Amino acid sequence: MGRMHGTDHEVSPVSNAFSHSRVPAAWKEMRLSFSTNAFVNYSVFEAVERIASIGYPGVELLADTPHLYAPAVTASDLSKLKELLDQKDLQVANINANTAMGYYGMSFWEPLFEPSLANPDPAARGWRIDYSKKCIDMARALGCRTVSLTSGRMVSGLTPKEGLNLLEESLRELLAHAEKNEVRLGIEYEPGLLIERCEELVLLVERMDSPYLGANLDIGHSHVLGEDHEETIARLSTHIFHLHLEDIQDKKHYHLIPGLGEVDFAALLGSLEKHGYDGFITVELYTYPQEPDAAARKSLAYLRALNSSLLS
């Protein structure tokens, strides 16, 4: 697959999709959604309308400014949004509660994960717990089954073990709320975070031992870490609640339109089929805020062409 040489680069969907891949004969059509975090120059309502018009059956909603910053969202906002989603026949694949830039009252180029569920400051950690509970409530109101969270970064002066203890303490409180609302929590790991790789998430899920705690697996993050996708999907297996998908080039953590990097999507989709994943696959391209419509269209065209090849 080729590199990206500017924004007008065209994606060739299936030219080399099967060069080193094996795909099960019983492959089913994938359930695709697109994240509103690419549409931060628009309101959440405009983002939903645009994603629906492009042809995605699902949408991931950013639970942060300028979309659904939980402390600022009203019942009226949710009612209006639910009506729009129903009108567009669009299903909410996930509530993305990873960041909380609204907490700081300003925008940042790099997504922030603080205050996190592992923050040593009780007040800051309590704020994140309350914020996450509000996201769970929003998910229930919008008919969404999954909320994604991160562990947050490691903090100077706090050992990783101490951070994990705080994270697990926070998760116990959150899981009680999640279970009551029948909403699952998917932890997303990422390079540089307290939970930053597959094996660490597997251990956390095993220790917490809750059917409401699993993975929001970001394929790009896994690729940057050098993980084998087949092994990762096999290890997480039924604990994968939702999936983020993007391409990566040279193992640099920069989200690209599928087909512009080095990820073998045919092999990836084959592994998902093999291990029984049938949930939504959300294309996450927050790196394209100046051209979100084009990024969404190109991604959909590439993945649908690949999907057609797998079905043929």
C-alpha positions, 0 to 999 in steps of 0.5 A: 500500500502506498504512502500519502503524498498530499491530500489529493492522493487517491486510495487504490482499494484492492490492488494489493489487499491479498498479497500476504493475507488469508481470509475466511470463506464465511466473511460477513459484511463489516459494520462501519462507523465514523468518529465525529472527532474528525468534525471538530469544526462542526457541531455534533448535529452537523457532524452526524448529518454529514456522516450519515449523508456519506453512507456510514450506518454507524457513528462514534460520538466525541464526548468532549468539546465541541460535541458532547462535553458531558458536564455541559450536555442537557437532556434537551441536547440528547433528545434532539440528537436522538431524534436526528440519529433516528431520522438518519437511521444512524446507530451510535457505535461508541461514546468516545470519552477518552479526552476531556479538553473541555475541562481546560476550557481551551483547545490543544493540538494533542489530545489530553487524557488528564485528569485521568482515572489514575490521577493521584489528586483525589479531586481530579480523579473524582472529577474524571469518575463523575465525568465518565458516569455522565458519559455512561448516562449519555450512552444509555440515553442514545441507545449506545452499548459502549463507552471508551476510556483510557487509563491516562498517562503515568504521573511523575512521583507515582509508580506504575503499580500505584497508578494501577491501584488508583485506576482499578479503584476508579474502575470498580466505582465506574463498573457499578454504574455501568452495570446498572445502566447496561453499558460496557466500558472499553479501555483503549490502550496507547503508547505512553499511557499507563495501560499501553499495550495488549498484555497490560490490558488483558491482565487488567481485564482479568483482575477486574473480572467484569463482563462490563469491562473490555477493550476499545481496540485501536488497530493503529496503536497496536500496529505502532507498538509492533503487536501482531494483530492476529495474536492481539485479537486472539488474546483479547477475543470476546473482550473486544467491545469496539474497534478503532481503525486507521492506517499507519505509516512507518509505525509513527502514531499519526492516523491515516486514511485506510489504504495510505499506510502499511496496515494489512487490512485484509489480514486484519479483517480475516482475524476479526472474522476468525475470532467472532468479532461482529461489532462496529468498526469505527474509522477514527481520523481526528487528524483530518479536521480540515477535510473530514468529509473527504477522509470519511468518503475515501475511507468508506470507499476503500473499506467497502471495496475491500469488503466486496472482495472478501465477499466474492 
